[in-house]
């Protein structure tokens, strides 16, 4: 079979003391299994963390990368203005990608990512088959990151728009949002990259059996890094303050890694230390177990192209509330979309959910998640692969 080059600079590979490779979770065994349908040899270009983890720590925190995937490390370009404008590491990365494109038969490039843009250029130059996976919005992620990010947001948006026009084939993780913002002239589909466990009706039955009263404790939760403000957990904390002052009994679980100083200080400011729980990073199975215990899952992000965590919550029939950001409104019931950054509007949605709609929205989550069942997404993706790669693809079998 063919040789495949996978390119993405957006996530860093972690290494343990035995030389094993890991990621934060978006590249699990099921991800690599897709690409193994296309090629017998897979090389992946990633940034690599300097930290070397003890094996037991890496195994508990991260997702292992299949051992037969060859990792080629690219040099990091930091997000500072000076680094963005400089040529440091740029020539090295370009040459690395060019050499590996020439040795490969198929290129899969995830965007937004600078090295993925190199891959698109070189794939076109050397007449290689290339498929682009559109997994994010450069503008939203930069604009909501920092002051420096706001300076870079428009050039990064224009860059992503420019390179996608060159792509002959693309898979978008959203159904509408990314397609409208970054259209391509070639062939494309919308197909989520979420990998849901089996969607069980028993989860719905257990949730409907809870029979909570308004005075009972309601557990809210969000999954996302705590060291960046664009994930929006601060709006949930502010909304909680309003509701608790009006007699609601709430607890908020914040699941995710990073420096939580900002959120912790906000919690102290509002005297909510007993109501807000920072769990730290959790592996995939632990996250699902925690979501099953939540009463309402909230995705309060300022930038979210798709909303993988929302779908994961829906797959265990958890009622969901989300911001009016990116692809989130494609998933969450329209009555429970709050205006981005507006914590008072979020408080109204939480109140409405508790008072009227937890059972109804549990059923909604269950039914919505079935549209993203693994078998359905696999078939959609494989059918597209067949069109792109001349029908030489086997049907995906559930394992």
HELIX and SHEET records of a PDB file:
HELIX    1   1 UNK A   29  UNK A   36  1                                   8    
HELIX    2   2 UNK A   55  UNK A   61  1                                   7    
HELIX    3   3 UNK A   81  UNK A   85  1                                   5    
HELIX    4   4 UNK A   90  UNK A  102  1                                  13    
HELIX    5   5 UNK A  114  UNK A  125  1                                  12    
HELIX    6   6 UNK A  138  UNK A  143  1                                   6    
HELIX    7   7 UNK A  147  UNK A  165  1                                  19    
HELIX    8   8 UNK A  177  UNK A  181  1                                   5    
HELIX    9   9 UNK A  201  UNK A  208  1                                   8    
HELIX   10  10 UNK A  229  UNK A  231  5                                   3    
HELIX   11  11 UNK A  233  UNK A  245  1                                  13    
HELIX   12  12 UNK A  261  UNK A  269  1                                   9    
HELIX   13  13 UNK A  284  UNK A  293  1                                  10    
HELIX   14  14 UNK A  308  UNK A  314  1                                   7    
HELIX   15  15 UNK A  328  UNK A  330  5                                   3    
HELIX   16  16 UNK A  334  UNK A  336  5                                   3    
HELIX   17  17 UNK A  343  UNK A  352  1                                  10    
HELIX   18  18 UNK A  353  UNK A  357  3                                   5    
HELIX   19  19 UNK A  358  UNK A  370  1                                  13    
HELIX   20  20 UNK A  374  UNK A  388  1                                  15    
SHEET    1   A 5 UNK A  63  UNK A  64  0                                        
SHEET    2   A 5 UNK A  21  UNK A  23 -1                                        
SHEET    3   A 5 UNK A   2  UNK A  16 -1                                        
SHEET    4   A 5 UNK A  39  UNK A  53  1                                        
SHEET    5   A 5 UNK A  69  UNK A  74  1                                        
SHEET    1   B 7 UNK A  63  UNK A  64  0                                        
SHEET    2   B 7 UNK A  21  UNK A  23 -1                                        
SHEET    3   B 7 UNK A   2  UNK A  16 -1                                        
SHEET    4   B 7 UNK A 106  UNK A 111  1                                        
SHEET    5   B 7 UNK A 129  UNK A 134  1                                        
SHEET    6   B 7 UNK A 169  UNK A 172  1                                        
SHEET    7   B 7 UNK A 187  UNK A 190  1                                        
SHEET    1   C 6 UNK A 276  UNK A 280  0                                        
SHEET    2   C 6 UNK A 250  UNK A 255  1                                        
SHEET    3   C 6 UNK A 218  UNK A 223  1                                        
SHEET    4   C 6 UNK A 296  UNK A 299  1                                        
SHEET    5   C 6 UNK A 319  UNK A 323  1                                        
SHEET    6   C 6 UNK A 337  UNK A 338  1                                        
END                                                                             
